[in-house]
């Protein structure tokens, strides 16, 4: 593979074709089903599928088969099957993954920006979903085209683009089972839905946290009453909710108090966290839009990295029962509800995490209050298997070729349910988990953007890894280190 040719092809493909497609994709408010109960009726998800389907079908990729698979009552899935360039890799294949659903709007966008308003500023494309994860289908096919353009061989490639990742990927297991025979047994999984510590080198994800969360409600009255008449007699639903949350979290430090929600961090991940802290320095926290005078939760940078990647953490991401300040009268409200997002360590079972959350919040409610927790998510995280030598070399080569800097490895604080599921279904697979969500890109929040040069370099890097996968497959190396289910799960780098 000629890296300079790949670099030129990918750059032109992004500028002339991919960025214009992403501009149109950002305009579509195709929110994930959790945030749009009428997604079928509204039709935005279908619009996004049609845009990606039309573009993919227009690409010149010999033998490519594309199908929009629709299981009854589920979000659609784009399935693309691209044959190997020759018979030498046999049934071996590469699975490339992304998603097309989006998070909701969120407030706080700059006046000239908006979630469904694509705006190009320099090398950044602002708007919801371009970086998370609309670019995945475009980048995946462009990487394959970059190889074919110079007749570089590759194994069979399968592309899966799902439509409910932001809702916990609850439809995906049904599709993977339905398509099992057509997918085969991939020896390499490439996921483009992750983050990067900076835009200067290739970043590879070695772990992902799980998540348990849902709607927590405390009810004390059948209706609201005069606060002057009732306060001191009727306990405040807000105070009781706050009291119950203190069973989970130390409000002074943010540490999670339930012992069962913690795990022992593997030694290699401790070492990775220290290296990430050394490389990024203050960027570990300065990438976030802190207000003047605000400080992070710890002084030790490696501890901050571990807090973000291997330790449980609780966030309240929404509330009900609280009127706006402009219409808040002197009323003791009947109930308070909050949406909880509890991030779980990568190796903690998600179902158990949800059970522990329920046990802590629902037992012996104070003052006999009516409490409920409607779990919406209970997803297990993921810790990468040990990396095969061929993949480690391919990753390092790609980063040096296209970034002129060595590759970096770190855990991510977010959740990609697909990874844990694939790890169980394909214990022999290697994983390349990477992405473009770097400093200030603000996925899920206001002013989200896609860093276009990073998108180009990640695409080119995927092309290099697919090319090296072919060579390793011919040598019989692609089912090596991770082929034994239950083997070493904590290699030096893990995955990328």
Helices and strands as residue ranges (DSSP letters): H 3-13, I 14-18, H 19-26, G 33-35, H 39-42, H 44-57, E 65-69, E 77-82, G 87-89, E 93-99, E 119-121, E 124-126, I 130-134, H 135-148, E 156-162, G 165-167, H 172-178, H 180-183, E 188-191, E 203-208, E 210-219, E 225-226, H 227-230, H 237-245, G 259-261, H 267-280, H 283-286, H 301-309, E 313-320, G 325-327, E 331-332, E 335-344, H 350-362, G 366-368, E 370-379, E 382-383, H 389-403, E 408-412, H 417-425, E 430-433, E 449-451, H 452-474, G 481-483
